[in-house]
Amino acid sequence: MTGAHPLDNPVYAALTGPHAHLAESVGRAVRYQPDVSPFAGLPDQPSAADWADLARLAGAGSTVTLSGGHVVPPEGWDVVLRLDGVQFVATRVDYRVDEEAEPLGADDVPEILDLVERTQPGPFRKRTIEFGGYLGIRRGGRLVAMAGTRVHPPGWAEISAVCTDGAYRGQGLAGRLVRAVAASIRADGQTAFLHSAADNASAVRLYTSLGFELRCETPFLVLRVPSDAVDSTEVGAR
């Protein structure tokens, strides 16, 4: 069971809800299928058994990505990376469909991965496109900006992978795409939210100017599973 609000523990809420078809699990530990996303989830107050199940799910010596203030890794789990993040929710967004923004699908993944490599908006894997809702803008036939969705807790959809080629920044493409993706989310009867690194001042300014309101601070942790953890022999799809 998740906490009082789905956004308090959004990955777990998504993987045990709308994204269960993309999940793998051992006990109460869940993660996205590895070629979809590196994110994993645990209950709000994970027990030692839950952490042991996550170790079995991920495998000894591997890494997992977790988010949320509830994440306090036990002894033996090394913090490979900590990113202090902020979470925003759409409250005053000027929702706009953008005629130039075109839907992106599986056939566009090579171009998407090339843009991701150039802009580094965060993890994007071969099947991340299955989250859906991706829109892109092209210049001269080349993909130069995009945004899409990621985590889907019940009633909510996260806007993610917002990026623009360096040669085309300053033209308002990111803002247009965020509004367009948010409009699609609202049309589906959900509310948009998103995350940013807390020290990414330009992103924070952009999202605030677009009508997103700061909800909370939230850490993102990349953890290494203890090398002596027992590998899972029963990883189940949900």
matplotlib code that plots the C-alpha trace (Angstrom):
import matplotlib.pyplot as plt

x = [0.0, 1.3, 1.1, -1.5, -0.8, 0.2, 3.0, 4.6, 5.9, 5.0, 7.2, 5.7, 2.2, 2.7, 4.3, 1.6, -1.1, -1.3, 2.2, 1.9, 2.2, 5.7, 6.8, 8.9, 8.6, 9.8, 7.6, 6.7, 9.8, 9.0, 11.0, 10.4, 11.6, 15.2, 14.9, 12.1, 13.5, 16.0, 13.5, 12.5, 10.0, 9.5, 6.6, 6.5, 8.1, 10.1, 11.1, 14.4, 12.6, 11.5, 15.1, 16.2, 13.6, 14.8, 18.3, 17.0, 15.1, 18.0, 20.8, 24.0, 26.3, 23.8, 22.4, 18.9, 17.4, 14.9, 13.2, 11.3, 12.0, 11.2, 14.4, 16.9, 19.2, 20.3, 23.9, 25.7, 23.9, 26.3, 25.0, 26.5, 24.7, 22.4, 20.5, 18.4, 15.2, 12.0, 8.6, 6.1, 2.4, 0.3, -1.9, -2.1, -0.8, -1.9, -2.7, -2.0, -2.0, 1.0, 0.5, 4.2, 4.7, 4.4, 3.8, 6.9, 6.9, 9.0, 10.3, 11.7, 13.8, 17.1, 16.6, 15.4, 18.5, 20.7, 19.0, 19.2, 22.9, 23.4, 21.3, 21.4, 17.8, 18.0, 17.7, 16.0, 16.2, 15.1, 11.6, 11.1, 9.0, 6.3, 5.5, 3.8, 2.8, 6.0, 6.0, 8.9, 9.7, 11.9, 14.0, 15.2, 13.8, 16.0, 14.6, 15.7, 13.3, 11.0, 9.1, 6.9, 5.6, 7.1, 5.7, 1.9, 0.6, -3.2, -4.7, -1.4, 1.2, 4.8, 6.2, 9.8, 12.6, 12.2, 15.2, 16.3, 19.3, 21.8, 21.7, 17.9, 17.7, 16.2, 13.3, 10.7, 10.5, 10.7, 7.9, 5.7, 6.2, 5.6, 2.3, 1.3, 2.1, 0.3, -2.7, -2.7, -2.5, -5.4, -7.4, -6.9, -8.4, -5.2, -3.0, 0.5, 3.5, 7.2, 10.6, 13.8, 17.1, 16.9, 19.9, 18.7, 17.7, 16.7, 14.4, 12.8, 12.2, 10.7, 8.3, 7.2, 6.6, 4.5, 2.1, 3.6, 3.7, 6.4, 4.9, 7.9, 11.6, 12.5, 15.9, 16.8, 19.3, 21.3, 22.2, 24.5, 23.1, 25.4, 27.8, 26.8, 23.1, 21.3, 20.3, 16.6, 15.5, 11.8, 11.3, 7.7, 5.8, 2.9]
y = [0.0, 3.5, 6.5, 9.2, 10.5, 8.6, 11.2, 10.4, 7.2, 7.4, 4.6, 2.1, 3.4, 3.0, -0.4, -1.8, -0.1, 1.3, 0.1, -3.4, -4.8, -3.3, -4.6, -7.4, -8.3, -10.4, -10.2, -6.5, -5.3, -4.1, -2.7, -1.8, -4.4, -3.3, -2.4, 0.0, 2.0, 1.6, 2.6, 0.3, 0.7, -0.4, 0.2, 3.4, 1.7, -1.1, -3.9, -5.8, -8.5, -6.0, -4.9, -8.5, -9.1, -6.1, -7.5, -10.8, -9.0, -6.9, -9.3, -9.1, -6.3, -4.6, -1.1, 0.1, 3.5, 4.6, 7.9, 9.4, 10.5, 7.0, 5.5, 4.9, 2.1, -0.5, -1.4, -2.9, -0.9, 1.6, 4.9, 5.3, 8.5, 10.9, 13.6, 16.1, 16.6, 18.6, 17.5, 19.8, 19.4, 21.1, 23.8, 26.7, 25.3, 26.9, 23.6, 23.8, 21.3, 22.0, 21.5, 21.1, 18.5, 15.0, 11.8, 9.6, 5.8, 2.7, 3.5, 6.8, 5.2, 5.4, 9.2, 9.6, 7.8, 10.0, 13.2, 11.7, 11.1, 14.7, 16.3, 13.9, 14.5, 11.3, 7.5, 6.5, 2.8, 0.8, 0.3, 3.5, 4.6, 2.2, 4.7, 6.6, 10.2, 11.2, 14.2, 15.7, 18.7, 18.4, 20.9, 20.0, 16.5, 16.0, 15.5, 18.4, 18.5, 16.1, 15.3, 12.4, 10.6, 8.2, 7.1, 6.8, 6.5, 6.3, 9.5, 11.1, 11.0, 12.3, 14.4, 13.4, 13.3, 17.0, 17.9, 20.2, 20.1, 22.7, 24.5, 25.1, 26.2, 29.5, 29.1, 28.0, 24.4, 22.7, 24.9, 24.1, 20.4, 20.4, 22.2, 19.8, 16.7, 18.1, 18.8, 15.1, 14.0, 16.2, 14.9, 11.4, 12.5, 12.6, 15.4, 16.1, 16.2, 16.3, 16.3, 18.3, 18.4, 20.9, 22.8, 23.0, 26.6, 27.0, 23.9, 25.1, 28.6, 27.0, 24.7, 27.5, 29.8, 27.2, 26.9, 24.0, 24.4, 23.0, 20.1, 18.7, 17.9, 14.3, 12.5, 10.2, 7.4, 5.0, 2.1, -0.9, -4.2, -5.9, -8.3, -11.1, -10.8, -13.9, -13.7, -14.2, -17.5, -16.4, -13.0, -12.6, -10.4, -8.7]
z = [0.0, -0.9, 1.4, 1.8, -1.7, -4.8, -5.5, -2.1, -3.6, -7.3, -8.7, -6.3, -6.9, -10.7, -10.6, -8.4, -10.3, -13.9, -14.9, -13.5, -17.0, -17.2, -13.7, -12.3, -8.7, -5.8, -2.7, -2.3, -4.2, -7.7, -10.7, -14.3, -16.8, -17.3, -20.9, -20.0, -17.1, -14.2, -11.5, -8.7, -5.9, -2.3, 0.1, 2.1, 5.1, 3.7, 6.0, 6.0, 4.1, 1.4, 0.9, 0.7, -1.9, -3.9, -3.8, -5.1, -7.8, -9.0, -8.4, -6.4, -7.4, -9.7, -9.3, -8.7, -8.9, -6.2, -5.3, -2.4, 1.1, 2.4, 0.9, 3.7, 2.4, 5.0, 5.8, 2.9, 0.2, -1.3, -2.6, -6.1, -6.8, -4.9, -6.8, -4.8, -6.8, -6.6, -7.6, -9.4, -10.1, -12.8, -11.2, -13.6, -16.9, -20.1, -21.9, -25.6, -28.4, -30.6, -34.4, -35.0, -32.3, -33.9, -32.0, -31.6, -31.6, -31.7, -35.2, -33.8, -31.0, -32.9, -33.4, -29.8, -28.4, -30.5, -29.1, -25.5, -26.0, -27.1, -24.3, -21.3, -20.0, -17.9, -18.5, -21.8, -22.8, -25.9, -24.6, -22.6, -25.6, -24.3, -21.5, -24.4, -24.9, -26.6, -28.9, -30.9, -33.0, -36.1, -38.0, -41.5, -40.9, -37.8, -34.3, -32.2, -29.2, -27.4, -24.2, -23.1, -20.1, -17.6, -14.3, -14.0, -10.5, -10.4, -11.6, -12.5, -15.3, -15.1, -17.9, -18.6, -21.1, -21.8, -24.0, -26.8, -29.0, -27.9, -31.3, -30.9, -27.3, -26.5, -29.0, -26.5, -27.8, -24.4, -23.1, -26.1, -25.7, -22.0, -22.6, -25.3, -23.3, -20.3, -22.6, -23.7, -20.1, -19.1, -22.1, -20.6, -17.3, -15.4, -13.9, -15.0, -12.6, -13.2, -11.5, -11.8, -10.2, -7.4, -8.6, -12.2, -12.0, -15.6, -15.5, -12.2, -13.7, -16.9, -15.0, -12.7, -15.5, -17.3, -14.3, -12.3, -8.5, -6.3, -4.2, -2.4, -2.4, -3.2, -3.5, -6.3, -5.3, -7.4, -5.0, -5.5, -4.3, -1.8, -3.5, -1.1, -1.8, -3.1, -6.7, -7.4, -8.9, -9.1, -10.6, -11.5, -13.8, -12.1]

ax = plt.figure().add_subplot(projection="3d")
ax.plot(x, y, z, "-o")
ax.set_aspect("equal")
plt.show()
